[in-house]
Amino acid sequence: MQIKQIVFSKCGRDKGRAYVITDIQGDYVFLVDGKLRPLSKPKKKKAKHIQITNTCFEGGLNDVDIRKRLLPRGGNECRKTM
């Protein structure tokens, strides 16, 4: 697990959603997706609740580039709740 690595959420209401790791603090990671979770407001999640991929985000981090990179990975569309 490292900063700028692309991961998927394994549980919670954001299950299956793709994120990029921006910070690691002990058992917690801070995740962004560029849309619902921008760089200014990362999501704090336990490391055991994410699925790690072998893909890392290259270049500088900004919300627009993160959105463009994660969109083809799926899981980032808004879901209707009933």
C-alpha positions, -999 to +999 in steps of 0.1 A: +000+000+000+014+034-010+004+070-017-011+075-052-022+038-055-056+031-069-079+011-046-115-001-043-137+001-013-147-033+000-175-024+024-197+005+035-221+025+014-193+033-010-186-004-017-170-010-051-160+026-056-125+035-069-103+058-050-067+071-049-047+070-016-035+104-006-022+097+029-015+068+052-017+071+090-014+039+110-044+017+103-061+044+083-058+056+047-072+089+033-089+084-001-101+108-028-121+102-060-121+138-074-158+141-074-176+132-041-143+131-022-121+159-036-085+165-024-097+192+000-120+166+018-105+131+017-123+101+031-108+084+062-111+046+059-095+016+077-069-001+055-086-035+060-117-021+042-100-014+009-090-037-020-055-028-033-047-028-070-013-029-087-020+004-104-006+037-093-016+072-103+012+090-122+019+127-122+006+154-099-027+149-081-056+172-089-094+165-089-099+167-127-071+142-135-082+118-107-118+118-120-107+112-156-084+083-145-110+066-122-140+070-144-132+040-168-125+018-137-163+018-129-180+021-096-179+059-096-214+066-110-240+079-087-263+052-074-300+058-068-311+051-033-346+041-025 
